[in-house]
Amino acid sequence: MNSLWRPAAAQSVIKARASMLRSIRAFFDERGIMEVETPLLSRFSTTDIHLESLPTQFRGGDYFLNTSPEYSMKRLLAENAAPIYQICKAFRDDELGQYHNPEFTILEWYRPGFSLSQLMDELALLVTKLGSYYDRTYTFRRMSYQQAFETCVGLNPHTADSSECLQAAKRHQIDIPVGMNTDEKERDNWLDWLLTQLVLPTFAKEDFTFLYDYPASQAALSKIETGEAGYPVARRFELLYGEIELANAFDELTDADEQAKRFEQENQQRLNTGLKCSVVDRYLLSALQAGIVDTSGIAIGLDRLLMVISGNFSIEDVLAFPWTRI
């Protein structure tokens, strides 16, 4: 008899997920943060060069499953500048592996008036609360992107060019990805490669790290400001558990013209790399034009978080019915 009808996750993990969701809602309720709900379907797709939206159709029209609820939640913030959060499903095409499932559960929240440092504090409190289900305690450390690169790679990521990145890779005797060259268009690809090969492996496997102030060229949806060392930086951070990325946070970009410019640049990058041009979310741009307060926002993958809290090896271990069982 085919056993794939059975849940992949153990019953104990399914119960832990239920407890996690209750605890998250209680955590935000205590802080007066309102839960909201936005559509999973959109007329628009992501322009992010690293992501692909899952397409679908309705009455002959093309639609997309959201890669996160971010754009819709910002539209809510433009109407009412109150703190909000959402727990929902998100979808990303061609993401499948130990830490990836094409359908996953995401927690996203926005804190008007909060600094990134305050958001780090709040996230650490939430993770600590959720870890208590397994009687686990954690250490959280903060490290700037520059500090991490200077310590582990021996270069300044805000000033190094592609040639310097190549020399650092050779100096540390790590593999050079096929097709990578010293064209300056490859600079961010080099930084991503050095990050995964030399920086993240040094992070303690049982601890959490806030990595903050990314290169300005990796701003995505965050503001760009002068950082601690005097260089322009993307005001964002990621939370990692060892090498595993769990959360991504921004001091949110609120300038509609700058956002439109970045959408255009990302679509051009997509075309340059042979990807399909994305459908830009004009509703988000209209919301930004209407005005949105300064806010910090964060998204965290709850499946991955449950995986590390429960001590499991793969995301499949915490999903009732992962991709292999749908």
N, C-alpha and C positions, 0 to 999 in steps of 0.2 A: 504494500500500500504506500502511495506517495505521502511522505510526511511533511511536505512543504506547506501544508495547510496550517501547521502549528506555528505559534509565535516564535520568532527568533530569540527574543529577550526572555530571560527567566522571569518567573512570576514575582520574585523578590525585586527585580529591577522595575517591572511594571508598577509595582506598589510604590517604589522609590520615586518614579516619575510623577505619580499622582500626588505624593507628598511634596515634591518640588514645586509643582504648579500651585498647590494650596499655599505654600510658604511664600512664593513670589507675590501672589496676590495680597497676602496679609502684609508683606513687607511694604508694598507700595500704598496699600490702604492706610497703614499707620502714618505714612508721610504725606497723605492727602494728594496723591498722584492718581489721576483718573484713568481708568482703563477705557480704551477706545477700540473700535473695529473699523477697518477699511477694506475695500475690495481686494480680492486676490487677482482679479482680471484687470487688464489695462489695455488701452489702445496704443500704449507706448512701450518701447523696449529699452533696456539699459544700453548706454553708450560705453560703459566701462570696458576697456580693451581686454580685461582679464575674465570677463563674465559673458555668458550667453543666456538670453531669455528663452524660455520654452514657449513656442508658438502654439496657438490653437485658433479655432474659428467659431463664429456665431453668425448665423444667417448670412453666410458667405463672406463676412468681414473678417479681417485678420486682427487677432488679439494676442496678448501675451500674459503668461502667469508671472506674478511679480517675483523679482529676485530679492526684494525686501520691501517692507511697507513704508520706507523712508519718504518717498515723494508725497504720498497721500497724507502722511502724518504732518509734514511741513505745511501742507495746505490747511490742515486743521489749526496749526499754530498761527498761521497768518490771520485766521478769523478770530482766534481766542488764545492769547498768550499765557496759557496755563500749562503746568507740567502734565504730561500724558505718557502712557505706556501701552504696549500692545504685545500679546502673545499670539502668534499665528504661524501658518505654514508659509514657506517660501520655496521657490523652485529655481534650479539652475541647470542648464543643459550641459551634458558631457562631463559632469562631476560625479565620479564614482570611485570609491576606494576605501582604504582603511578609515579615513576621517571624513569621507564624503558620501552623501546619498543625494540623488537629484531632488528629492522632496525632503525637507527638514523643518524643524521647529525653531523659530527665531523669537527672541525677546528684544524689543526695541523701546527705548524711552528717551524723552527729551526734557531737559531741565533749563528753562529760561532763567538767565541770570547766573547760572552756575559756571565756574571755571572748570577747566579740564582736571585740575588738581582735586576740586570738590567731587567731580564725577568719579575719579579714581577712588576716593575715600568711600563713596556710596557703593561702588561696585565691589570693593573689598568686603564691606559689611554684608552685602547680599551673598557673595560667594561663601563667606564664613558661616552665615546662617544656614545655607543649603548644605554645607559640608558637615554640619552638626548632626545630620541624619545618620551619618556613618561614624560619628564621634571622631571626626578628623579636624585637625587644626592646621593652619597654613601660614607660610611666610610670604609676604608680598614685598618686592623691592622695585625701585624705580630707576630706570637708566635711560639716558637720552640716546638717540640713534647715533649721534656723533661719538659719545663716550664708548658705546659698544663697538663701533668700527675702529676707533683709535686703539682700543685695548686689544681687540681680537684680530684685526686686519692690518693695522698700522698705517691707516690713511684717514684723511678727513673726508667724509662722504659728501659734504657740502661744496667742496672745492675740487675734488679729484675728477679727472676726465676719464674717458674710456681706456686710454692708453695706460694710465696709472692703475686702473682696475685690473687690466690684463697683467701688468707686471706683478701686482699683489697676488694674483692667482698663481702665477709661475713661482713666485717666491715661497708660497705656502704649499706648492706642489699639489694643487687640486686640479681636477679635470677641467678642460676648457670645452664648453658646450659647442657642438657642431654648428657652424654658421655664425658664431659670435665673432665680431671684429671690433676694430677701434673706432668705428663711425660713432660720432657723438649721439646719434639717435639710439645707440645701444646702451647708453650710460645707465639708465634705470634698470635695464635687464642685467647689466653687470652688477649693480648694487644688490638687486634681488638675489642673484646667484651667490655673491659673497656672503650675504646675510644667511642664506640657508646652509651654505657649506662651511662657514667659518665662525659665524656669530652664534646662531641658535644652538648648535651642538654644545656650546659652553654653558648654556643655561641649565641650572639645577633641575633634574627630572622631577623632583617632588615639590618644587616651589613655583610661585607665580611671579611673573615679571611684567611690569608696565614699561613698554618701550615707547618713548614719546619724542616729539619734534622731528618728524621725518623730513627728508629733502623736499624743498619747495616744488620740485618737479613731480612729486608724488602726492600732491595736495588733495586730489579727488574732489570731495565736496567740502573741504575744510578751508578756513582762512589761512592766508600766508602772512606771517609777521616776523619781526626780528627776534631771533632766539637768544638763549642765555649767552652764547659765545659771539653774538653779533652778526650771525648769518641769517638770511631769510630762511624760514622753516615752515613746513606745513604743520599747523596747530592741530595735531591729532595724536592718538596713541593706540596701541594694540595691547591686549592682555594675552600673555602666553603662559601655558603650563608646560615647563620644559620647552620643547620645540613646537608644541601644538598651539596654533592660533585659536583663541576662543572668542575674542571681542575686538571690535573696531570702533573707535570713538572720534568725533570731530568737534572742534569749535566751529560750528556750522557757518558755511558761507551764506551770506544774506544778500549779496549784490547780484541782482538779476542779470545785468549786462555781463559781469564776469562769469556767471554761471552759463549763460548762453555761449560765451566765447569758449569755455572749457568743453561744453557739449560739442561744439563745432570741431575743436582740436581733437577730441577723442574719436569722433566719427572719421576724421581724416586719417588718424592713426589706424583705425580699423580698415579703411580702404587700402592703406599702404601695406598692410600685412595680409591682404587677401580676404578679409572678413566683410560681411555684409554691413552696409550702413544702417545704423539704428534709427528708430523713430523717436525723435526728441519729445520729451514731455512738456508740451506748451502750457499745460495747466500749472505745473510747478513754477515755470518762469513767470506766469501771470500772478501767482501767489507771492513770489518774491518781489515783483513790481508793486504789489499792493502793500507790502511791508511785513517783515517778520522780525521779531525781537531777537536780540543776541541770545543765543542758546547753545548749550552743549548737548550733543546727542550720541547715543551708543546703541550698537546692535551686538547681541551675543547669541551664539549658536547653542541652544539648550541641549541638543543631543550630545554634542561634544563635551559640554560641561558635565552632564550626567555621566558620560563615559569616564572622565577623569576622576570625578568624585566617587564613583562606585568601583573604581579600580579595574575597569574593563579595558580590553586591548583594542577593540574595533567598534566603530559606530553601529555596526550590525548587532552588536551585543546588547544595545539599549533600545533598539527599535522593535516594536511588535512585528511589523511586516516590512522589512527593508526591500530594496529593489529586487533582490533575488526571490522574494516571496509574494510579489504582487501579480 
